Amino acid sequence: MALTGLEIFKLLPKTNCKKCGRATCLAFAMQLAQKKAELKDCPDVSEEAKGILGAASAPPIKLVSIGAGDKQISVGEENVLFRHDEKFYNPTGVAVTLSDDLDDDAFSEKLNKINNLKFTRVGTEIEIDLVALLNNSGDGTRFAERAKQVSENTHLSIILESKSPENMKSAVETCSDKKPLICGANADNWEAMANIAKDKGCPMTVSASTLEELADLAEKIKGIGVTDIVLNQVSESTKDILQGLTIIRRAALKKAFRQLGYPALTYMPSYEPAQEIASASVFIAKYAGIVVVNAFEPWQIMPLLTVRQNIYTDPQKPVQVEPKLYEVGQVNENSPVLFTTNFSLTYYTVEGEVEASRIPAYILAVGTEGTSVLTAYSGDKLNEDVIAKAMSDANIEEKVKHKKLIVPGLVAILSAKIQEKTKWEALVGPKEASGLPTYLKSTWN
């Protein structure tokens, strides 16, 4: 349980030496309790106190790392229930299932498709994180062979799923250097599975249908010496899984209930493809550490990764592009010049529509601290002075021989002021970026 400020104070030297940067030990203790200070700030704290305070100040949800190398992923260590309170730190891992009972050609084909589930959105590459190999064949030798094949032919991290400790041991032997997530431990086999995880230094999941049983099994596994644990509540109901994930997060954060202080993995209930992705999106929002889906078509995975990207950005720091002049296509001195803000979603939406028009153009991304056109205008971050300076900094007059600037239709009210300030003709463009192809082909030409 978390310690109060007074309980922490009793463990401190009480010398008021100010070495920690606070006026008194009590003030330091109060900040420790509020997680506004770190124990390392006190150079004189005893080893005994370090042990007690270190355990009490440990993250409410343990950080668990899966895999090795560039594609190692870390889940857990979140400290808020709601993104707007601070932000979420470790993005939910997205895993796609691959069954070991597929024939050789089908297995290789699906693994290749899984490896290529990556996309570029608002200038950032997004992709899945894990391959979840399922021991549907029930055959230990086949499971081990497939695990070896996956290990040798994917850059992604690996989940191995089997309820058989014997089969799991054989499979882990083939790829233990990749530190796969051992998945399949339950009330019947947890001890054998935990011993495999401990021996190979791998993280593991524990599965149960109730949270009480999950907490009990997690404590037993911890007692053996395995601390990298991921919880899996077994259910075929989206409602029940969502409720369980929420209770786990609340119990860990609000009640400091250490037995549930681990990230959670969730398999998708058996739904049709679109519903599966909808459920997975819900679990990413609240509060899965890993979601395992059967879907592997780009049209299914792209929206799921988009949801994750949106949720795991810092709400106080919008994703933005560098404020500067961008060239789209083979521009020349007659190419149109448009401006928008440097909010990534806004800029890349405009860029995509300009590319679709097949008319080479300049796009001036005006620095507005990563806010959208209307938001920037409302906050006076987008006005004729800001735009004129951006044009001057980009040396636009040296790029084109005309003096015509296309103004976003949503801020058409600025056109007269821009024209007066810059001495350029301000042409009012469409309100929506989707109207740019038609506008550039007709009005501009």
FENBELZI-V917766 format. One record per backbone hydrogen bond with DSSP energy under -0.5 kcal/mol. NH is the residue of the N-H (numbers start at 1). CO is the residue of the C=O. If there is no record, write none. Layout:
BEGIN
nh:NH co:CO
nh:NH co:CO
END
This chain:
BEGIN
nh:8 co:4
nh:9 co:5
nh:10 co:6
nh:11 co:7
nh:11 co:8
nh:12 co:8
nh:12 co:9
nh:21 co:18
nh:28 co:24
nh:29 co:25
nh:30 co:26
nh:31 co:27
nh:32 co:28
nh:33 co:29
nh:34 co:30
nh:35 co:32
nh:36 co:31
nh:37 co:31
nh:41 co:38
nh:42 co:39
nh:43 co:41
nh:45 co:42
nh:50 co:46
nh:51 co:47
nh:52 co:48
nh:53 co:49
nh:54 co:50
nh:55 co:51
nh:56 co:52
nh:57 co:53
nh:58 co:55
nh:62 co:261
nh:64 co:62
nh:64 co:75
nh:66 co:73
nh:67 co:179
nh:71 co:68
nh:72 co:69
nh:73 co:66
nh:75 co:64
nh:77 co:61
nh:85 co:82
nh:86 co:82
nh:86 co:83
nh:91 co:89
nh:93 co:289
nh:95 co:93
nh:95 co:291
nh:96 co:130
nh:97 co:293
nh:98 co:132
nh:100 co:134
nh:102 co:99
nh:107 co:103
nh:108 co:104
nh:109 co:105
nh:110 co:106
nh:111 co:107
nh:112 co:108
nh:113 co:109
nh:114 co:110
nh:115 co:111
nh:116 co:112
nh:116 co:113
nh:117 co:114
nh:118 co:116
nh:119 co:126
nh:121 co:119
nh:121 co:124
nh:124 co:121
nh:126 co:119
nh:128 co:117
nh:129 co:94
nh:130 co:94
nh:131 co:157
nh:132 co:96
nh:133 co:131
nh:133 co:159
nh:134 co:98
nh:134 co:132
nh:135 co:161
nh:136 co:134
nh:138 co:135
nh:140 co:138
nh:143 co:139
nh:144 co:140
nh:145 co:141
nh:146 co:142
nh:147 co:143
nh:148 co:144
nh:149 co:145
nh:150 co:146
nh:151 co:147
nh:152 co:148
nh:153 co:149
nh:153 co:150
nh:154 co:150
nh:157 co:129
nh:159 co:131
nh:160 co:181
nh:161 co:133
nh:161 co:159
nh:162 co:160
nh:162 co:183
nh:165 co:163
nh:168 co:164
nh:169 co:165
nh:170 co:166
nh:171 co:167
nh:172 co:168
nh:173 co:169
nh:174 co:170
nh:174 co:171
nh:175 co:171
nh:175 co:172
nh:176 co:172
nh:178 co:175
nh:179 co:176
nh:181 co:158
nh:182 co:180
nh:182 co:203
nh:183 co:160
nh:183 co:181
nh:185 co:205
nh:190 co:186
nh:193 co:189
nh:194 co:190
nh:195 co:191
nh:196 co:192
nh:197 co:193
nh:198 co:194
nh:199 co:195
nh:200 co:196
nh:201 co:197
nh:202 co:197
nh:204 co:228
nh:205 co:182
nh:206 co:230
nh:207 co:185
nh:208 co:232
nh:214 co:210
nh:215 co:211
nh:216 co:212
nh:217 co:213
nh:218 co:214
nh:219 co:215
nh:220 co:216
nh:221 co:217
nh:222 co:218
nh:223 co:219
nh:224 co:220
nh:224 co:221
nh:225 co:221
nh:225 co:222
nh:226 co:221
nh:227 co:225
nh:229 co:227
nh:230 co:204
nh:231 co:263
nh:232 co:206
nh:234 co:208
nh:234 co:232
nh:235 co:233
nh:238 co:236
nh:241 co:237
nh:242 co:238
nh:243 co:239
nh:244 co:240
nh:245 co:241
nh:246 co:242
nh:247 co:243
nh:248 co:244
nh:249 co:245
nh:250 co:246
nh:251 co:247
nh:252 co:248
nh:253 co:249
nh:254 co:250
nh:255 co:250
nh:255 co:251
nh:257 co:251
nh:258 co:256
nh:260 co:257
nh:261 co:258
nh:262 co:260
nh:265 co:231
nh:266 co:290
nh:268 co:292
nh:271 co:269
nh:276 co:272
nh:277 co:273
nh:278 co:274
nh:279 co:275
nh:280 co:276
nh:281 co:277
nh:282 co:278
nh:283 co:279
nh:284 co:280
nh:285 co:281
nh:286 co:282
nh:288 co:283
nh:289 co:264
nh:290 co:264
nh:291 co:93
nh:292 co:266
nh:293 co:95
nh:293 co:291
nh:300 co:297
nh:301 co:297
nh:302 co:298
nh:304 co:300
nh:305 co:301
nh:306 co:302
nh:307 co:303
nh:308 co:304
nh:309 co:305
nh:310 co:306
nh:311 co:307
nh:312 co:308
nh:313 co:310
nh:315 co:313
nh:317 co:314
nh:321 co:342
nh:324 co:322
nh:326 co:324
nh:326 co:363
nh:328 co:361
nh:329 co:327
nh:331 co:329
nh:335 co:332
nh:336 co:360
nh:337 co:404
nh:338 co:362
nh:339 co:406
nh:340 co:364
nh:342 co:366
nh:343 co:371
nh:344 co:319
nh:347 co:343
nh:348 co:344
nh:349 co:345
nh:350 co:346
nh:351 co:347
nh:352 co:348
nh:353 co:349
nh:354 co:350
nh:355 co:351
nh:356 co:352
nh:357 co:353
nh:358 co:354
nh:358 co:355
nh:359 co:354
nh:360 co:358
nh:361 co:328
nh:362 co:336
nh:363 co:326
nh:364 co:338
nh:365 co:324
nh:365 co:363
nh:366 co:340
nh:366 co:364
nh:368 co:366
nh:371 co:368
nh:376 co:372
nh:377 co:373
nh:378 co:374
nh:379 co:375
nh:380 co:377
nh:381 co:376
nh:382 co:376
nh:387 co:383
nh:388 co:384
nh:389 co:385
nh:390 co:386
nh:391 co:387
nh:392 co:388
nh:393 co:389
nh:394 co:390
nh:395 co:391
nh:395 co:392
nh:396 co:391
nh:398 co:395
nh:399 co:396
nh:400 co:396
nh:401 co:333
nh:402 co:333
nh:405 co:425
nh:406 co:337
nh:407 co:405
nh:407 co:427
nh:409 co:430
nh:411 co:408
nh:412 co:409
nh:414 co:411
nh:415 co:412
nh:418 co:414
nh:419 co:415
nh:420 co:416
nh:421 co:417
nh:422 co:418
nh:423 co:419
nh:425 co:403
nh:427 co:405
nh:427 co:425
nh:428 co:426
nh:429 co:407
nh:429 co:427
nh:435 co:432
nh:436 co:433
nh:439 co:435
nh:440 co:436
nh:441 co:437
nh:442 co:438
nh:443 co:439
nh:444 co:439
nh:445 co:440
END
